[in-house]
């Protein structure tokens, strides 16, 4: 907790900031961040007005002023992703932006949300950089982000299969298959169900943005790995907002035990809007001890991108034909679920 409070104090020592600007800099769970900010406010170190939050004289005394002279900034061009969509990826992004305008809106039935379009193309560009795109068979476990469409626009993968519980997504993909000549396959599937036997060991690359309960993370990732051939590759996102480092280490251990090596963790690779026409995931602001204006559009919810590779054949942590019990919402770590408020 103290680490988070120090970070907030240092941010405010530079200038007054809105709640959303402070949240954009957060690298801990949302629950810890809110508790830390409320603590600082109640202890008189931080004050608030209509424009935002600022340090009181008491708060200024808690700041190491010398440390403010040293700066470390994320690359503004790549946003810390280490990859820039270049060449035909620029054209791909333009076409992708147009196609996804007709996507199904998120529904709370499946706890849905989707990342910024640029970040989807950046993921495909990273896949290409590592040789994981051309002539590869893809399995996507869940596809709120429409990665399948971005992959299809490159015309490089050999096969793209989407497994998703939302039949609306299947209807949308079938529609754009006809309109754009894509060949995206869709199969309605719930990750808690046994994996169809014809999918196991038949794909080169797996990608997912899984649920962030521990059981959800394990289910999505294990199902994806079960679909991979020897030496297959996987990509998935994991936040700090809803997933504590205790969850991170559990997932990292599981990957290691399954004979997978983590080759990359790129922090804050993907950004998500959280206020959609159908759902508002930012109701947690009501838990603050001071009034907060509506988010002006800051994309503070970010997901770090994991890439892993199987060393030979995977040692499955869960049998592909096993029925799984999944908790869909983590009441301890998740504060974004609207029905909590």
CORVEN-V771701 format. One line per field, one symbol per residue. phi: phi as a letter, one per 40 degrees, with the letter a starting at -180 (. if undefined). A space follows every 50 residues. Layout:
# CORVEN-V771701
phi: ???
This chain:
# CORVEN-V771701
phi: .cdcccccccccccacbcdcccccccbbcddccccccccccccgcbbbbc cibaccdccdcccccccccbbbbcdcccggcgabcbfcccccccccdccc cccccdbcdbfcabcdddccccccccdcdcgbbcgbcbbbcgadcfddcc ccccfbccabbbbacccccdccccccdccbgcbccbbcabcccdcdcccc gbbcbbaabcdbccccdccccccccccccdgcbbbabacccbbccccdcc ccccccccgbbccabbcfcbbbcbbbccabcbccdccccbcbccdchccc cbbcccbbbccgbcbccbcccccbcbccbcccbcbccdccb
